[in-house]
Each structure stands twice: as structure tokens, then as C-alpha cells.
Amino acid sequence: MQTLTTPIINKGDADLKRAEIREYFRTTWDMYENLFSTIDDDAYYLRPDALRHPLIFYFGHTATFYANKLLVSKITDERINPKIESMLAIGVDEMSWDDLDEAHYDWPTVAEVQTYRNKVCSMVESLIDTLPLILPIKWEDPFWIIMMGIEHERIHFETSSVLIRQLPIEKVKAHKDWAIYNKSGIAPDNTLINVKSDEVRQGRSQPSATYSWDNEYGEVTTQVKEFKASKFLVSNQEYLVFVEDSGYQTESYWTEEGWDWLQYKKATHPSFWLKNRDGRQYKYRSMLEEINMPWDWPVDVNYLEAKAFCNWLSKKQSKSIRLPTEAEWYRMADSHLEYDDADRLVSNANIEVKHGASPCPVNTHEHKGLYDVAGNVWQWSESAIDGYEGFAVHPAYDDFSVPTFDGRHNLIKGGSWASTGNESTRDSRYAFRRHFTQHAGFRYIESEQTVEQEFNTYETDELISQYLEFHFGDEYFNVPNFPKACIEAVFEQAQNNSDLRYERAFDLGCAVGRSSFELATKFDHVDALDFSSRFIQNAQSLAEHGKVRYLMTDEGELSTLKQVSLEDLKLEDTVDKVNFLQGDASNLKSNYQNYDLIFAGNLIDRLYEPAAFLNSIHDRINSGGMLVMTSPYTWLEEFTKKENWIGGYKVNGENMTTLDGLTEALKENFEPFAEPIDVPFVIRETARKHQHTIAQMTFWKRK
């Protein structure tokens, strides 16, 4: 099988680079579809992992990603299939084991998804052939979005191979392109190898030599102290000793989180070990086969299992044994691996499916005294992912990294046999929740250095901080808090609607959530949705922790740290009633139904298709229910193409206001319920700069 390393994008001939990227796209696309050819059609609708969607979601998701990112980046202006692009767009991040997603979805057929994929493939190939290409490719360029889509599909190539590995064996079929490594023997005894201290550089700068995800940019320098690292990755044989020594039954080896997971999972051994009928011997599940246990292959475990093993070994050997930090992995990589000028791996390793669709023995690929510093299986680290100094979110994909900056997602380093493209570069940074299974194992180190990690426990993004202050902070110039004032006005008018029930409300464009919490003071349940995952993450964090800290810019580099709490706002009792979700108001999923009230705060003039929203919103509101909208009617072509504006223009020489447009769009299904009112608001930018705006609030009753 042909697999390509990620292209160099900061130099070269533009015509040759265009051809290279086209080949990279097509190779990735075909490789992904080839992977799915290993499963039966009915397997697409199984959930190999209860904490993730069925495989049909992932089969179509990578294509919808192209369509949605090209649209939001204004490279294209039309949808290919709105239903598929809504259903298969969001929801790939893994869940907690106690937060199962039991939602029912009317999944499309395999044939429908294949047809959709074919259309997207043709569209992307046409764009690659025609879009302007200037080197270096920067992250504001159209080709950056093309590269984003390619690397995104390569990520899902690997994660989908893990899900296929979790399917019942009778649902998969052998395939010549996915044959496993065919050698196994006696596992070598592990020993510790000294790694000298040195300074480690982490982070990339722009423009970079290859495509990189936002969390790879920034800079941090770490002085890594001397430590000893295991010569080999932990093999199945080495891990067996832990299993047979009651490792899965001894609570003291596990963290509190790990023991909770173990009680839920009732695991007694790694998930890809299968017990024979005699209950004593093990077989091994590769992606498409069950084979005799290859004891000299690396064990596949999650972080919690790897951590428990280290705690057990520490006790057995009376040494300080733990997993390496991210910086310690970089120290091993820099001293034992070879990379080219673009930080692409040169050293031979079991990576990019070069040696088969499986791991291989842990003593196969030597890297200057250590083995498998990169490749074979990912290596869990002690480091939870966080942004480097200077981290910035890419505007087209704001939910790639930020949702993982929560202290619950630990970094995996080095790549696996299935890692391709960006994943096989030195600076790649991927993280998963600690209970999740990937093609991941571990090596351990001996070090007296304790692991201390500080997180961005306050929000530093300027826009997010402004909205947190706008929703939860101080009032300025005697103008009342806008979200609170809006919901107070909603409740005041609702008193006059005897048909209104206070069961279900929908807060569309909820931003960081103040209006959602306020609605929940009277409604039994509130769904709160926003397009920005950063807004949703902060709202969820506030609901979970009850408080949030953020930096407000005063002037220049001077700032003030602020903290707000739901308890101080007397909203702490509302959190269990609010469900925060990410989504697109112009392309809502069908499950958003049966609301008694929908509040759309300052939303309508930021939608790319406001008419689509207005023409369908009645289907989601119960008879007698209310639709309440606010907007300053600041129509901008940056958000809404002029031909899609609801108002703010002339028709036959006469003014068409947005209120006129709303009335026209809603008259068939709604009636005005009260006179519009003005609601002022102030957004603080700095200590001496504020935006003062007046929104109009309109009230509509569902006929």
C-alpha cells in the first residue's frame, strides 16, 4: 500500500507542489475507503465502542469535514447534502464512561454516504486544480484548509482502525492490504538505559515546513533532568506479570480515576487480549484477526492501565517508576531519532503501515540503544495536553485542541504502525481521555523528578474573555447585564401567554451561557447551542466547576484577572437543567424538537442562511410556544451574503427593515405577541474602550 509522508509546504515549485498535494489527497482518500472495505455492511451500524458513534458516522465524517470547513472558510458557498453535513459533522470526541450518548440517529445508508463521498472527492480535486497556490502555504490560505482536511482524514484513518479492531471478529474480513506483521518470538527482558539531561525545544513557528495543528504552534523550552528509560516498550509478556500478580484486583496500584474506570469496565486484562476457553491462556486481537498471543509485541493499554503498571513496578522494585512527560519523550527523540529539516521521521520505525497492519516485536527497531522511540504503538505520557506559550486557535477549526485543554486528556507520543502524515512528525501532539483505547502502549522511566503541571486555569483568549465579562461580569455605564435583561423581558411577556408551558426551552446562539442559566430558573430543561466550541467549552466548564477565571485586557500588555461564580449570581441550582451543545443554527439536527420557548439572542444577523432558519424554526416549537429574538441588525457580508439578508435594503425604492423581513418570513406560522422593545448592551474591550449597542427584541407566538 502506498502511503505518503506529509508534504513540505514552505518551499518548492508551485505547479509541482499542486501535483504533490493532489496525490497526497487522493492517496489519503483511497486509503481511508480501503480501510472500510474490511467490514461487512451491517457492521457500519454497530458501536464497537459504547462511547463513540457507529462506524457509518466516521465513514462520512471526514467528507463532511471538507464540506463544512470549505464553507465556513468561504472557499465554497453551497452545501452538497445539508442533512448529511449536519448529522455527520459533530460528535467525534470521545465521551466519559459515565456520560453515554444514547441518542438515536436515523443514519444514512452506506450507499448514500458513498455517493456523498464521491461528490466531495470531485469537489476537492477540482479545488486543488484551480485554487491559487502560493508558497509558503500559510494557515490563512485556501490550501491550508485543503491540507487540514487531508490530515484530518489521516487521523480518522487511525482511530477508525481502532474501532474496526473492536468489532466482533465475524464482522470483519481479511484483506491483502491489511496483513499483520508475521513474526513473533520470546519477549526480551527489559532494562533501563540512561538518558542524559539537556534542554528541549517544543513548538513550531509560522510559516511551518509542514501542515501542523494549532496546538503545535507556540514555544516552550524545558530543562530535562537525567533519567533512565526502559530499553523496550512494555511487551505483552512483561505486562502479563502485572496481570498475574492481581494487578487488576489491587486498588492501591490505581489512581482514583483508574479504579472508578475499572469498576465500570470490570476489566481483568487489556482489551485486545482474549481469554481462551480454558480461562488461562490468551489470544490476541489484531485489526482483522485473532491470533496466538505475540508475547514480544507491545501491549495495548490506556493511560490508566499504564499508570497502574508503573505504580506496581515501583512497589516491586522500590524505585521511582512512572511514565515519561512530553518533554522527556522529546529528550529521547532528540537524542535517539533522526528527522529531516521538516521534522519528518527519517529513522526506520514501524510507522505509516510500512511493516504491516499491526505492531511488531519490541526488539525490532533500534534507535541508538533504545527501541521504538517512535512507531509500533503510541506511548502514553504523564503530561495532560495544554497550549504552548503563544498558542492561538485556527478560526476554521476552533474545536480541535481547546476542548482537550481540560486536564483530562493525556498526550500520546511517537506514533503507531497506523500513524501517517502529520502524526509521524516530531512535533505532532495528540491527546485522548485517559480511559480510551488507541493503538497505544507505553515505556516507563525511572526518575526522582516529580511531575508538576500547571494548566491555563483561566481563559486567556481575548474574545472569550470579553464574552465572559459580557455575560457574567460587571455592568458598565449603568447598562444592565444583557443576557439577564433579555430573559427577564422574556419572562415578563410570557406571563401574558396562558398557552405557554415551562418545560423545554432552546437557547440558540447561547455563547458562554448566561441566558441559558437564566432560562433554567423557570424552565425544567434548557438545550443551549452555539456554533463555537470555545464558547460551549467555557459554558460547560462553568456548569461543572461553578466558577470561571479569565484575564481582561486593561491596556497593552496589562490585564486584570477576574473570577465569577454561579453561586454569587444565584444560578448554582440551574446547572443540572442545562445541556450545552455545539451545532449550526442554520443546519440543525432533527432531534431539536418540541420546545415551549426558543430564544435566539443576537443570532439572526450572524447566520449565513437566516431564511433557512426562519422558515424551519416553527417545526421545533410547540403550538402556543414562543420564539424570541434579539438583534442589532448589523448585517455584514463577512457573515451573511447580501442576497441572504432579511432586511436592511430597499425594495422598489422602499425601505425593507429587518423587522419587516422577520414579519414576512414568520407570518405563516407565527403571530407577533408583543411590541418590539429595545435592549441596550455594552461590551468591554479594554479599560477605556467599550462597544455600546442597542438590540431590538421581538416576540412571536406559534400558531
N, C-alpha and C positions, 0 to 999 in steps of 0.2 A: 504494500500500500504506500502510496506517495503521501508524505506529509512534509510541509514546508515550515521552516523557522520564520518568525515574524520579520517582515521586510525592514530594511533601513529606509527611513523616510526623511532624512535631513540632507541628503545629497544624491547626486546622480543625474542621469538624463531623464527628463520628464516623460518622454514617449516610452522609454524602456521601463520606467517606474510604473506607468499606467498599465503596461502589459503584465508586469510582475504582480501588481495588486489584483488584476483581473484573474490571474492564475491562482493567486492566494485565496481569493474569494471562492472561485469555483472548486478548488480542492477542498476547502473547508465545507462548502455546501454539500458536495458529493459524499465526503467522509461522514458527515452527520446523517444523511439519509441512509448510507450504507450501514451505519450502526443500527438504525431502527429496522433494517431488513432482517435482523436476527430474532425478532419476536413475532409471535402469532398476532393476528388482527385483534382477537379478543383481549390480548394482554395489554393493548393500549388503554383499556378502561379499568385495569386493576390499579390498586395503590400499593406498590411494592413496599413503600414506607408509609405508615399511617400518618406521618407528619408532613407529607407532601402530596401534591396533586397526582392524578393518574398520568401515565406517560403520554397520552394524547395531548395534554397541556404542553408538555415540553417539546413534542414534535412540531407543534405550530408556533410555540412562543418565540423561537429565535427569528422566525419570519415576521411576526407581528412587531418584534422589536425594531427591525429595519423600518417597517412602515410608519410606526409611531415616532421614532426618533427623526426620521427624514421629514415628517410632517411638522413636528414641534420645532425643528431647526429651519423650517421654511424652505427646504430644498425641494420638497414636493408640496402640492396643495390639495390633493384629493385622496380620500381613503379608497382602499381596494375592497375591503369587506368589513364594514363597521362592526358587525356582530362578532366576528372572529377577533377583530382587533381590540374589542372590549373584553371578551371572555378570556382570551389567552394573553393578556398584556401584563397583568399584575398578580402576584401571589406566589412567587417562586421562593422567597426567603423562607427558610425552614422555621418551624414553629417549636415552641416548648412542648415537652411531652404532656404537660397538664393544660395545654391550650389547643386541643384538637380542633381542626376545621371540619365540621360535619356538614358544611353547606352542600346542597345538591345543585349540580350544574347539568344543563342539557348540552352535553358535549357534542361537537360536530363529529361526523363520520371521518374515518381515515381518508376516504376518497375526497371529501370536501377539504380537508386540511392539505392533502397533497395538491389539489387543484390550486388552492390558495398559495401554497409554497411556490408552485410553478410560476404564478403571476408575479410574485415578489421577486423571484430569481431573475426573471426577464427585466423587471423594472430596475433592479440594482445593476445588472450588467449594462443596461443602456446608460445609466448614470455614470458608471465607471468609464464608459466610452466617450461621454460628452461633457462631463463636468470639468471646469477649469482645474488644472493641476499645476501648482507651483511648489517647488521645493525650497526650503523645508516645509513639510506639511505641519501646520500649527493647529492647536486644538479649536480655533475658531473657524477653520477651513472646512468646506463641504467634505473633502476626502477624509477628514478626521472622523466624521460620522460614519462613513463607509468602513473605515478601519475599526471603529468601535463595534459595528455590527458583526464584523468578521471575528474579532477577538471574543466578543460576547458569545457567539455560537461555539467557539472552541472551548469556552468554559463549560457550556452546557453539553458539549460532546462528552466531557469527562464526568460531569455529575449525572448525566443520563446513563452512562455506562455503569455507574454505581447502582442506579435504580434497576437497570436490567439485571445486574448481578443479584439483586434482591428478589427478583421474580421467582415463582415456582419453576423448578427446572424443566417441567414438561411444557412450559410456555415459551421456551427459547429453543433455538435450533443452531446447530453447528454451522460455521461459515469459514471458508478458506482464509478470508482476510482477518479473522479474529482468532487464529490459533494461538494457544498458550505457549510459553517457554517450555521446552521439552526435557529439561534436565533437573534433577534433584538428587540430593545425597545426604550425608551426615552433616549436621549443622556444626560450624566451628565454635570453639569456646571463645567467649567474648573477653576482651581485655581492655584496659584503659590506656589511652595514648595521650601524652602531654601536648597541650596547645598553648603556645606562649602568649603572653599579654601583648596587646598592641591597640592602636586607635582604629576604630571602624567608622567608615563613612556610609551613611544611609541617606537615600533620597536622590531624586533626579531634578534636573532643572530644564526649563523650556528654552528653545525647542529641543526635544529629545531625539535621540538617534532612531528610536523605535516607538511604536504606539505604546502608551502607558496609561494606566488608570489613575484617577485623580489622587488616590491615597499614596501613590509612589512619588509624588512631587512634594517638594519641600526639602528640608535639610536637618539632619541631626548628626552629631559626632559623639561617639561613645568610647570611652577608655575601658576596654575589656581586660579584666584581670586574668591571669593564668588559670587554666582549669584542665581537667582531664576528661576526655570524651571516649565513649565506647567505640572500639575499633569498628564494630559492625552495627548495623541496625539490629534491634531485638528480633530474633528469629522466632518462628513458631515453637521450636524446641525450647529455647530459653524461656519463653513465656509460659510454656506448659508447666514448668517447675512452680511458678506462681499459682497457676490454676490448681495444681495438685496439692499445694500447701494451704488449701482452703482460702485462697486469695479473694474469691468472690463471696465468701461467707464471713469474713473478718472485717467488721465495721471500722476498726482503728486504722486500716490502710487507706480508707476512702475519705475524701472530703465530704462535708455535709451535703453538698450538691450531688456528688457522686453516689453517695449512699441512697439519697432520695431517688435518683435515677435507677439505681439497681433494684430498689424495692418495686418501682413501677414496672421495670422491664423483666424482672425475675431472671436475669441472665446468670449463667454459671460458667460461661466461656465466651470467647469472641464470636461475633455474629456470623462470620464466614467459616466457623468451624461447625461441622455437622457430626453429631454422635452416631456411631453405628448402632445396629440393633442390640448389640451386647452391652451398650451403655458405657463401654470403657474405651474403645478406640474411636478415633476421629477421622472423618474425611474433610475435604477442603472444597469450598465453593469458589470457583473462578467465575468469570462473567457468564460463560455458556456451558460449563461442565462441572460435575462433581468428580473429584479425583482423590486418590490416596494422598494423605496429608504430606505435603512437601515440607518437611521439618526445617530445612535450611532456607526456606523463603521467609521474608519478613512478615511478622504478624500484622494484621489489620485490626486496629482498635480505635476507639475515640479517645479524646483527651482524658476523660475521667478514668478510663481503664489504664491508660499510660501513666497517669499520676499515681494511681493506686499501686501499680507495679514498682514505681520508683520509691514510694514510701515503704513498701515491703522490703525491697532490696537494701534500703538504707538501714532498716532494722536488722536484717540478716547480717550485713557486713559492717555495721557500726560506722558507716560513712555518711557523708552528706551527699546523697544521690538525688538528682532531680532532672527535669527536662531543661534543655538549654533555652536561654532567652533568644529573641530575634537577633540581638547584637552578637551573641555568642555563636549563633549559626553563621552570621556574616563573617565572623572571625575565622571559622572553619572553612567557609567557602573561599575567602580571600587567600588563605594560606595553602589550600589543597586543590583548588579547581582552577581551570584556565577559561577565560572568557575573551571574546573578541572586543574590538573597540566600542561596539554597540551593546556590550554586556550580555551577549548571547553565548550560551554554553558551548565551549569547544571540547572539553574533556568528554571522553566516552562514558556514556551512562545509559541506564535503562529508562529511556525517556522518548517521547514522540512515537510510541509504538514501534520503535526500531528493532526490538528484540522479542516481539510477540505481545499478545493482549493479556499480559499477566506480569506479576513480579518474577524475579529470578533469584537464585541463591544469593545470600547476603555477602558472600565472598567472591563475587564475580567481577565487580568493577572497583578496582583500587584507585584511590585518589591520594597519592603521596602518603601512604601509611594508614589512612582512613578509607573506608569503603562506603560507597553510596552517600557521599556528602550531598549529592543531588541525584534524583532519579530513584527508580524502583517503587518506593511509596513516599508520599508526603511525610514530613516529620513534624509532629506536634511540638509547639514551643510553649514556654511559660508565659509568653507575652500576649496579652489581650491587645487587639489592634486598636490603634489610635492614629490621629493625624500627626504628621511631622510639623515642625515649625514652618509656617508658610503654606500650610495646606489650604487649598481652595477647591470648591465644588465645581465640576463641569456643569454648566447650565442645562445641557441636554440630558444629563443623567444624574440628577441630584440624589437619587436613592441607591446608588451603587455602594458607596462607602459609609455615608453618615449613619444609616440605621445600624451599622455594626459597631459604632463607637459607643458601646454601652457597657463595656467591661465584661460582657458575656460571650464574646466571640474571640477565640484564641487563634493566633496566626499559625498556619502550616507553611513549612518552608521546603524548598528543594525540588518539588515536583514529583510526579509519579510516572509510571510507564505510559499513562494516558495523557500526560501533560504536553501540550503543543503550543506553538506561538508564544504569546507573551508569558504564559505560565512557565516556560522553560528559561526565562531570563533571570539574571542575578537579582534584579530589583523587584520582581513580582511579589505582591503582597495579597494573599487570600486568607480569609478567616471564616471559621464556622463556629456555631454554637458547640459548646464542649461535649454535648451528648450525641453529636451527629457522627455518622459513619461515612467516611470517604475512602478512597484508596490511600489510607494514611496509617502510618505506624510511628515509630519513634526510635531515637537513640537517647541514651542518658549520659549525663556528665556528673563528675564529682567536683564540687566546688564549695568552699566555705562562704562564698559571696551570696548574701541573701538577695532575693528578688524583690525589688520595690518598684512599683509603677504608679505614677500619678496620671490621672485622666483629666481631660478637659471637663471638669465637673461644672463648669459654667459655659454658657453659649457665647461664642466669640464672633460668630457671623453677624456682620453689621445689620443686614436686612432682618434676620431672625430676631436680633436684639430689639430692633425698632418695633417689630410687631409684638414681642413680649411686653414691651413697655406700653404700647398702644392698647393692648388687651388687659394687662394686669397691673400696670404701673401707675404713676402719678397722673393727676389731671393738670392741664396747662391752660392758663388764661381763662379759668372758670368755665371751661367747656367740659361737660360731663363725659365720663367714660363711654365711648361709642357703643361697643357691643352690649354693655349693660343697659344703656339708654334705649337701644333698639328693642331688646327683649322686654323691657318694662313697657314700651309702647305697644308691643305685640300683645302682652297680657291685658293691657288696658282696653284695647279694641276687642280682644277675644271675649271679654265679659258680655259684649253685645251679641255674640253669636251663640244662640242656645243650642245649635246643632253640633257644636264643637266638642269633641271628646279630648281628654288629656292623656291619651295612651301612647301614641307614637309620633315623634317629631323627627324631621330630617333637616340638619344644618348643612347646607351646601355652600362650599367655599368657607369652611369654618376657620381657616388659618390656624392659629395656635390655640383656639378652643374656648375662649371666654364665653361667647354666645351659646355654645353647646352646654357648658356647665350651667349657665343661667336658665336655659330651657329646661334642664333636668330638675330645676327646683319645683316644677309643676307637672312635667310630663313623666310618665312611667319609664319610657325608653327613648333615647335620642341616638340616631345614627348621625355621625359627623364626618363629612367627607371633604377632602381638599386634594388638588392636583399635586401639590408639593409634598414630597415625603419628609422634607425637613420640617415643615410646619407640623405635619402629623406626628413625627417623632417627638417633637417638643411637647405637643399636647398629651401624647401618651405618657411621656416621662413625668409630666406634671401630675397626671392622674395617678400614676403608680407611686410616685415619691411624695406627692403633696406639696412640693415646692420646686422652684427652679431659680438658678442663679445665672446672671448674664452681665456682660460688660456694655455699658452705654458710653458712646464717644462724647467727650466734653469739647475738646478742641485738639486738632492734630493727633498726636500720639497719646494724649491724656484721656483717661477714661475713668469711669466710676463703676465699681462692682455693686450690683443690686440683687436683691433676693425678694421673691414674692411667694406667698403660700396660700393654698386654698383655704386653710383654716382661718387666716386673717380676713379672707374675703367671705367667710361663712358659706363656702361652697364645698367643704370636705365631704358632705353627705351625698353629693351628686355623682361621685366618680363611678360608682357601680352601675349607674343608669346610662352612661355614655359609651358608645362604641366608635372609636376613631378609625377611619378607613382612608386609604388613598384611592383616588379614582378621577375620572374625567367627566365633568358635569355635562359636557356636550355629547357624551357617548356612554351613558350609564348602563350598568348591568341590569338585567331584567329582575333581579331579586330585590331591588329597591322599590318596594310597593307598600300600599295600604297605610299611608301616613295621614294623620289628622292635621298636621301643620308642616309646611316646608318653608324654611327661612333661607333666603339667598342674599347674603349680605355683601354688597359691593362686588357682585359677581357678573352681572349681565353684560357690562361693557368690557369685560376681560375674556369673554368666550370667543372662540374662533368661529362658532356657528350658533349664535344666540337664538336664531329662529328655530333650529332643531330642538333646542332646549325648551323654548316656549310652546312649540307645537306638540310636544310629547309629555310635558310635565303633568298634565291633567290625569294621565293614566296612573300616576303614582300617588294621587291624593284621593282620600275617601270623599264621598258625597257630603257636602256641608262643611268640608275641611277648608283650610285657609292656605293661601300662598302669599307670603310677604316678601317683598324685595326692597333693597336699598341700592342706590347707585348715584354717584355724582354725574353720571352720563358723560364721562370724559372718553369719548370714542377715539381710539388711536389705531392706525393701521399696523402698528407694531404687534397688536393683539388680534385685531379683527379687520379683515379686508373690507374696504369701504363699501363694496356691494353687499356686505352682510350686516351693515349697521342697521339697527332697528329704528333709529331716528337721528336727528342732528343734521338734516339736509333739507333741501327744498323739493317739492313735488309740484310740477306745473306752476312754478313760481311761488308756491305757498309753503310756509314752514311746516315741516313734519318733525315734531318733537319726539323724544323717546317715549314720553307718556302716551302720545298719540299712537306710536308704533306698538307699545305694550297693549293698549286697549284693543287695537285691531287684531293683534295676534292671539289675544286671550278671550275675545268676546264670545266665541262659540261655546266655551266650556266654563268660563268664569264670569262673575259679575263683580264690579267694584263694590267693596264692602264699606269703605270709609274714605273720606277725603285724604289725599296725599298730605304728608307732613314733611317738613324739613328737619333733618338731624345733622347738626354740625359735628365735626371731629377735628382733632389736632394730632398730627404725628410728629414726634420729636426726632430730629435728625442729629443735632448737636445741642450743646447748652444754649446756643444763640441762634439756632435755625430750626424753625418749625413749619410744617405744612398745615394750613388751615383750609378746610374743605367743607362743603355742605352737600350732603346726600339727600335725595328725595326718597321717602319711604311710601310704598304703595301697598294696598291691602286688597286681596281678591278672594272671593268665596267660590268654591267649586259648586257648580250647579248640580 
